Amino acid sequence: REAEYQWKGLGFAVLAHGSFNFFILTLTPVGILLAFVVFLVAWFQTLRAIKLHSANSPFRK
């Protein structure tokens, strides 16, 4: 039980550290570009998923 709390604390620390590093990265032009690329990729993946979903949809004539 004690170990579980330690792991959760460690995970939270890593998460906080990672998001803090990401925040610092986004303050630089490269970080902004990187965030934009990640956003674009996620957006295209979502669009593709919607397209696939509507193609498989029984409502489509």
C-alpha positions as CSV (number, residue, x, y, z in Angstrom):
1,R,0.0,0.0,0.0
2,E,2.8,2.4,0.9
3,A,4.7,1.5,-2.3
4,E,1.6,2.4,-4.3
5,Y,1.5,5.9,-2.9
6,Q,5.2,6.3,-3.6
7,W,4.7,5.3,-7.2
8,K,1.8,7.7,-7.6
9,G,3.9,10.5,-6.1
10,L,6.8,9.6,-8.5
11,G,4.4,9.5,-11.5
12,F,3.0,12.9,-10.5
13,A,6.5,14.4,-10.1
14,V,7.5,13.1,-13.5
15,L,4.3,14.4,-15.1
16,A,4.8,17.9,-13.4
17,H,8.4,18.0,-14.5
18,G,7.5,17.0,-18.1
19,S,4.8,19.6,-18.4
20,F,7.1,22.2,-16.9
21,N,9.8,21.4,-19.5
22,F,7.1,21.5,-22.2
23,F,6.0,24.9,-20.9
24,I,9.6,26.2,-21.2
25,L,10.0,24.6,-24.6
26,T,6.8,26.4,-25.9
27,L,8.4,29.7,-25.0
28,T,11.0,29.2,-27.6
29,P,10.2,29.5,-31.4
30,V,11.3,25.8,-31.9
31,G,9.0,24.8,-29.0
32,I,6.1,26.7,-30.6
33,L,6.8,25.1,-34.0
34,L,7.0,21.7,-32.3
35,A,3.7,22.2,-30.5
36,F,2.1,23.4,-33.8
37,V,3.3,20.2,-35.6
38,V,2.0,18.0,-32.8
39,F,-1.3,19.9,-33.0
40,L,-1.5,19.5,-36.7
41,V,-0.8,15.7,-36.6
42,A,-3.4,15.2,-33.9
43,W,-5.9,17.3,-35.9
44,F,-5.3,15.2,-39.1
45,Q,-5.6,12.0,-37.1
46,T,-8.9,13.2,-35.7
47,L,-10.1,14.1,-39.2
48,R,-9.1,10.8,-40.6
49,A,-10.9,9.0,-37.7
50,I,-14.0,11.0,-38.4
51,K,-13.8,10.3,-42.2
52,L,-13.3,6.5,-41.5
53,H,-16.2,6.6,-39.0
54,S,-18.6,8.3,-41.4
55,A,-17.5,6.0,-44.3
56,N,-18.5,3.0,-42.1
57,S,-21.6,4.7,-40.9
58,P,-24.9,3.0,-41.9
59,F,-26.6,6.4,-42.2
60,R,-24.4,7.4,-45.2
61,K,-26.2,6.9,-48.5
